[in-house]
Amino acid sequence: MNFDTQCLHAGYQPGNGEPRNIPIVQSTTFRYESSQEMGKLFDLEASGYFYTRLQNPTSDAVAARLCDLEGGTAAMLLSSGQAATFFAVFNIASAGDHVVSSSAIYGGTYNLFAVTMKRMGIDFTFVSPHCTEEELRAAFRPNTKALFGETIANPALTVLDIEKFARVAHQQGVPLIVDNTFATPWGCKPFQWGADIVTHSTSKYLDGHAAALGGAIVDSGNFNWDAHKDKYPGLTTPDPSYHGVTYTQQFGQGGAYITKAVVQLMRDFGATPAPMNAWILGMGMETLPLRMAQHSNNALEMARFLQGHEQVAWVRYPGLPGDPCHSLAEKYLPRGCSGVISFGVKGGRQAAERFMAGLKLASIATHVADAKTCILHPASATHRQMNEEELRSAGVSPDLVRLSVGLEDIGDLIEDVAQALAGI
Ligand SMILES: *Cc1c(COP(=O)(O)O)cnc(C)c1O
């Protein structure tokens, strides 16, 4: 199946007389005839459902759809993007370990890494997404377990050189984890460029309607954990909390990582999506290609308009010729760069706030990447916890306004932005 067809049919093929849409299995529990059968599930000797905290048929169907869209071997859904990022890293790093991350990442991810996971004993080194291979290599330590970056960084809108990051990660014997939230697999498939694991906040374009919070992790199955046995004992040696299961042996290179994240981390942390939310996500993904094309076309037109406006100090949109990441965008995002633009209003922070207050159609919202146009001032919202230096390294200047261009008529959107700029 080609991509557009997968969006509609991957993960769920109804049999004769069965529901055409993915059924919502709104049940915490599943019934069995004998405790022996149930025991086999607990021992991971048979597959089947027993409790929705671990697995649910609705979530699994939607995860399988996303797995196909990314071209992976296994996938899981989580209750939020934050949970997905945490699980993706914590599945292979624990107290005493170290992770290298691009500094241009989502504010919530930065906080999770630099503050909360640091408190759990995991050290992070942040590197510029534009660093040289030598600089990137120099950030690694013997106890480094992963390299992390975002395809299109939120809100800096830098494009990750995935091939470069993957090359260095593999030289150092660790997997590259890529947050593909803004690009979606419509825009970029990080596995094709060497990434090993992909994460998503499905709360953004994948759902697409700002209706359901969610996250996902997809494994490419390409990283050979057994070749680095000492580094990843959690995957390559018996798990005492699961009757001595060795994940790589029992589930293979393509299944070990996600199985461990489900049976160990989901069991213990319980960041499970509601079946209803998984269903909303699956429904949203059906129209992903149509929406992403419209978001990308609208955003490019808006970026051109802003670039030509005298009250706009600067514009960042990787799809704009002349953008510092344009050549990376041409390589990694040939179909379009999604709907998010950042720009600065002349007059700094105060002018930016007056501009935002004057908008009639675009709403001020702590959200991006959904059907309706919205706008945010990150320095006073999502990135509020950062000091000036941290803001700079995350690519967030005080005058930065993040505009998430929706699916409305682009003429209406430009008219709204023009009148708000005129009213500053
Ligand atoms: C929103 C976002 C997250 C966090 O996702 P939630 O679903 O809000 O928990 C992570 N990464 C990126 C790039 C995001 O935009």
The ligand as an SDF file (V2000), in Angstrom:
LIG
                    3D

 15 15  0  0  0  0  0  0  0  0999 V2000
    3.8010   18.8590   22.0820 C   0  0  0  0  0  0  0  0  0  0  0  0
    5.0900   18.2110   21.8840 C   0  0  0  0  0  0  0  0  0  0  0  0
    5.5590   17.2260   22.7690 C   0  0  0  0  0  0  0  0  0  0  0  0
    4.7900   16.8360   24.0150 C   0  0  0  0  0  0  0  0  0  0  0  0
    3.6120   16.2200   23.6580 O   0  0  0  0  0  0  0  0  0  0  0  0
    2.2700   16.2050   24.5710 P   0  0  0  0  0  0  0  0  0  0  0  0
    1.3620   15.3600   23.7600 O   0  0  0  0  0  0  0  0  0  0  0  0
    1.8290   17.6110   24.7200 O   0  0  0  0  0  0  0  0  0  0  0  0
    2.6410   15.5850   25.8720 O   0  0  0  0  0  0  0  0  0  0  0  0
    6.7620   16.6150   22.4870 C   0  0  0  0  0  0  0  0  0  0  0  0
    7.4870   16.9560   21.4000 N   0  0  0  0  0  0  0  0  0  0  0  0
    7.0750   17.9160   20.5330 C   0  0  0  0  0  0  0  0  0  0  0  0
    7.9170   18.2350   19.3550 C   0  0  0  0  0  0  0  0  0  0  0  0
    5.8700   18.5700   20.7440 C   0  0  0  0  0  0  0  0  0  0  0  0
    5.4770   19.5200   19.8800 O   0  0  0  0  0  0  0  0  0  0  0  0
  1  2  1  0
  2  3  1  0
  2 14  2  0
  3  4  1  0
  3 10  2  0
  4  5  1  0
  5  6  1  0
  6  7  2  0
  6  8  1  0
  6  9  1  0
 10 11  1  0
 11 12  2  0
 12 13  1  0
 12 14  1  0
 14 15  1  0
M  END
$$$$
